[in-house]
Amino acid sequence: MCIKGKIYGLAKVIGIERLSLGVNSQIDDFCFINVGRRCEIGRNVHISSFTSIIGGGECFIDDFAGLSAGCRIITGSDDFMGPYLTNPTVPDDFKNVKLGTVVIRKHVVIGTNCVVFPGVEVGEGATVAAGAIIRKNLAPWTVYAIVKGKLSAIKKRDSKLILEKERLYVNN
């Protein structure tokens, strides 16, 4: 465990010994994090209220990223299509849990009530509008939104200006 940021008192973290939280990062009240195998959160990361990180796998969130209110980061799931029992009350011998890794790169913003599924990498600087279901990797420095019911790239972000602001902030 390496906690350098702030976890507010009404946030719930299970497995805190496997959590790393960087300098100037914060986990707001009413978040739920079940760390699973490992969760590494960089510096200057904000995890807004009512967000959860669950599933039992791994989650990596890089510097200057943000999860807006109500996001769900899923790092594993029961196999509910096969001949297995499901849910955490059932012993492992009777279920089939698929664990994965979620990677959220630097300067990513995930909008309110988005869901990120296991095995997804959100590229550096990508942003995702509210309510998106993220099942596939997202390209760096791209803005995504739901268009006609589908997650679509709608424009590019200016990486040079953002990275220059980061440089100025870090060297301040």
Backbone torsions as a table, in degrees:
resi	resn	phi	psi	omega
1	MET	NA	133.4	175.9
2	CYS	-141.2	97.1	-176.7
3	ILE	-108.8	107.1	177.7
4	LYS	-108.9	-19.2	179.0
5	GLY	-92.0	-161.3	-175.8
6	LYS	-115.6	130.7	171.3
7	ILE	-113.6	115.3	-177.9
8	TYR	-67.3	153.5	-170.2
9	GLY	-61.6	-25.3	-179.0
10	LEU	-99.1	10.2	171.2
11	ALA	-83.9	148.6	179.2
12	LYS	-116.0	123.0	178.5
13	VAL	-124.5	120.5	175.5
14	ILE	-104.1	128.3	-178.6
15	GLY	84.9	33.9	-175.7
16	ILE	-57.6	-23.2	179.4
17	GLU	-68.1	-14.5	177.4
18	ARG	-107.8	14.9	-179.8
19	LEU	-104.8	136.3	170.9
20	SER	-120.4	127.3	-177.7
21	LEU	-128.6	117.9	-173.8
22	GLY	-75.3	169.9	179.9
23	VAL	-57.8	139.6	178.3
24	ASN	64.0	13.3	175.3
25	SER	-92.3	155.7	178.5
26	GLN	-146.4	143.9	174.2
27	ILE	-114.6	114.8	-174.2
28	ASP	-72.3	164.5	171.8
29	ASP	-53.0	149.6	173.6
30	PHE	71.9	16.0	169.9
31	CYS	-87.7	153.1	175.6
32	PHE	-128.4	120.5	178.9
33	ILE	-126.6	116.0	170.9
34	ASN	-104.0	99.5	-166.1
35	VAL	-54.4	-36.7	-176.2
36	GLY	71.5	-142.6	-178.7
37	ARG	-64.1	-43.3	-177.8
38	ARG	-169.4	146.2	174.2
39	CYS	-141.6	118.1	179.1
40	GLU	-118.1	120.1	-178.5
41	ILE	-117.6	125.1	-176.2
42	GLY	-73.2	-159.8	-178.0
43	ARG	-92.3	153.3	178.7
44	ASN	56.2	39.8	176.6
45	VAL	-103.6	137.8	177.3
46	HIS	-117.9	124.6	175.3
47	ILE	-113.3	109.6	-172.2
48	SER	-75.8	162.5	179.7
49	SER	-52.5	147.8	175.2
50	PHE	69.6	14.8	174.8
51	THR	-88.9	148.7	175.0
52	SER	-134.2	147.0	171.7
53	ILE	-124.0	113.6	-172.4
54	ILE	-142.9	167.7	170.1
55	GLY	126.2	-21.8	176.0
56	GLY	96.5	-8.5	-179.6
57	GLY	-88.9	-138.8	-178.5
58	GLU	-122.9	147.2	177.4
59	CYS	-136.7	130.2	177.5
60	PHE	-125.9	122.1	178.6
61	ILE	-122.2	119.6	-173.9
62	ASP	-85.8	173.7	-174.5
63	ASP	-54.5	145.4	172.6
64	PHE	64.5	18.6	177.3
65	ALA	-89.5	163.6	179.1
66	GLY	-145.5	137.1	173.0
67	LEU	-110.6	116.4	-178.6
68	SER	-73.1	172.0	-174.9
69	ALA	-54.8	134.3	172.6
70	GLY	80.1	9.8	178.3
71	CYS	-67.0	151.7	175.1
72	ARG	-125.1	117.9	175.3
73	ILE	-107.0	115.6	-174.3
74	ILE	-108.5	119.3	-178.0
75	THR	-107.9	3.9	177.2
76	GLY	-175.2	159.1	-177.7
77	SER	-154.3	148.9	172.7
78	ASP	-65.7	146.7	171.6
79	ASP	-82.8	98.4	-177.5
80	PHE	-96.2	4.2	176.7
81	MET	-94.7	-25.5	-176.8
82	GLY	-91.3	-174.6	-176.4
83	PRO	-85.1	58.7	-175.9
84	TYR	-127.8	156.2	168.4
85	LEU	-81.9	161.8	-178.0
86	THR	-134.0	161.1	171.9
87	ASN	96.6	159.0	-172.2
88	PRO	-70.9	-7.2	178.4
89	THR	-82.3	-9.1	-175.9
90	VAL	-98.2	134.4	177.4
91	PRO	-59.5	150.4	-176.4
92	ASP	-55.4	-32.1	-178.2
93	ASP	-61.0	-20.1	-174.1
94	PHE	-107.7	2.7	-178.9
95	LYS	-133.4	168.6	-179.7
96	ASN	-131.9	99.1	-178.2
97	VAL	-97.2	128.8	177.1
98	LYS	-98.6	111.5	179.0
99	LEU	-95.4	150.5	178.4
100	GLY	-146.2	-172.5	179.5
101	THR	-126.4	137.7	171.7
102	VAL	-113.6	130.3	178.5
103	VAL	-121.6	123.6	177.6
104	ILE	-118.8	112.6	-173.3
105	ARG	-78.8	177.3	-177.9
106	LYS	-57.2	144.5	172.5
107	HIS	64.0	19.1	176.5
108	VAL	-80.2	141.4	171.1
109	VAL	-124.1	120.1	176.2
110	ILE	-103.7	121.8	-174.3
111	GLY	-71.0	169.3	-177.9
112	THR	-52.7	134.7	174.8
113	ASN	60.4	26.6	172.9
114	CYS	-79.9	154.6	175.6
115	VAL	-122.5	127.1	178.0
116	VAL	-112.3	124.6	-176.2
117	PHE	-90.8	161.8	-179.6
118	PRO	-58.1	146.8	176.3
119	GLY	85.7	4.0	-176.7
120	VAL	-94.1	140.3	169.0
121	GLU	-119.3	124.4	176.3
122	VAL	-98.4	115.3	-173.2
123	GLY	-63.7	155.7	-178.8
124	GLU	-49.4	131.7	173.9
125	GLY	75.6	-0.9	178.5
126	ALA	-68.2	148.5	173.1
127	THR	-129.1	147.7	-177.3
128	VAL	-130.7	126.2	179.9
129	ALA	-68.3	163.2	-175.8
130	ALA	-55.7	145.3	170.5
131	GLY	80.6	7.8	-176.3
132	ALA	-79.3	148.1	170.1
133	ILE	-103.7	120.0	-173.9
134	ILE	-109.9	104.9	-177.1
135	ARG	-110.0	-10.2	-177.1
136	LYS	-133.7	163.2	178.9
137	ASN	-61.5	145.4	179.4
138	LEU	-113.3	141.4	-176.5
139	ALA	-71.0	150.0	177.5
140	PRO	-62.9	149.8	171.2
141	TRP	52.8	38.1	-179.3
142	THR	-123.4	141.4	176.3
143	VAL	-96.5	127.3	-179.8
144	TYR	-115.8	146.3	175.2
145	ALA	-151.6	163.7	175.2
146	ILE	-80.5	119.9	178.1
147	VAL	-125.9	119.8	-178.1
148	LYS	51.6	43.1	175.6
149	GLY	79.3	5.8	-177.0
150	LYS	-128.1	140.8	175.8
151	LEU	-69.9	120.4	-173.8
152	SER	-133.5	146.6	172.3
153	ALA	-75.5	128.2	-177.0
154	ILE	-115.2	-20.2	176.3
155	LYS	-170.7	173.4	177.7
156	LYS	-104.2	152.2	173.6
157	ARG	-98.0	157.0	-179.6
158	ASP	-86.5	94.2	-176.4
159	SER	-65.1	-36.9	-175.8
160	LYS	-62.1	-45.3	-179.2
161	LEU	-67.3	-40.7	-179.7
162	ILE	-66.6	-45.2	179.6
163	LEU	-66.2	-31.9	175.8
164	GLU	-67.4	-40.7	176.4
165	LYS	-63.9	-38.8	176.3
166	GLU	-61.2	-46.1	179.7
167	ARG	-58.4	-45.1	179.4
168	LEU	-62.6	-42.9	-179.9
169	TYR	-64.4	-47.6	-176.3
170	VAL	-66.3	-36.2	-178.2
171	ASN	-88.6	3.5	-178.9
172	ASN	-74.2	NA	NA
